[in-house]
């Protein structure tokens, strides 16, 4: 679990730096877009403009979705287990 979470965080950091350098966005906008994209939320307020940014985003989405789901699933399972416990 911890390794998958670290991998997801690493992927978000790489994407953040990529968008900051290639797209010229602020670090906050870059991190925001990286998280929103990997979480498949996709508000649409930011979008890559460069060809390199678009190509990177395609790969980021395909690789990131599985890693993000693998990182979040144990958290959701733990929350559901806590919800099902009888009141003491």
Secondary structure, DSSP 8 states (H G I E B T S, - for coil): -HHHHHHHHHHHHHHHHHIIIII---HHHHHHHHHHHHTT---SS----SHHHHHHHHHHHHHHHHHHHHHHHHHHHHHHHHHHS---
